Amino acid sequence: MSEQPLPREIRCVLVPVGNLRLLLPNATVAEVITFAAPEPVAGAPEWLLGRIAWRGWRVPLVSFTKLAGAEEGDAELSVRVAVLKALGDNPDVPFVAVVTQGFPRLTTLNAELIIPTHDGKPLPQGVKAQVLVRDDIAVIPDLEGIEHEVTELLRQAG
């Protein structure tokens, strides 16, 4: 079998979370929904807000700003939830939701348009990389690490 060449362009979304923008592949976002109060998870850290009901699933809801220690942003903006497809193979956690402010913005990117901006300081929890995308500073979240932590927290909570 021959290897498929990598695509030259990738459809991505910039998801506003507080004063940050998460950069994600478009295929990762299952749906953007209205915020609903989550069901709490016993003993969870502040960033794991609880679980929300979505299409028959109880999806863990994460506050990325609390996880990464970032500013919450403008409280006047409408709060929404981006339901993300989990990257891990855990059938118990096929989705993870993230609180957003406003709607994700679709963009098409290639390698030349994503410029690493990391200054050597340790990255915040939940962040895999900081990048410049055109004129926006964005973070690439560590979705696998977040999923792993969420899975462990839910297992411990029972």
Salt bridges, closest charged atoms under 4 A:
GLU31 OE1 - ARG55 NH2 2.84
GLU39 OE2 - ARG58 NH2 2.56
ASP119 OD2 - LYS121 NZ 3.93
ASP136 OD2 - ARG105 NH2 2.60
GLU144 OE1 - LYS128 NZ 3.29
GLU152 OE1 - ARG155 NH2 2.69
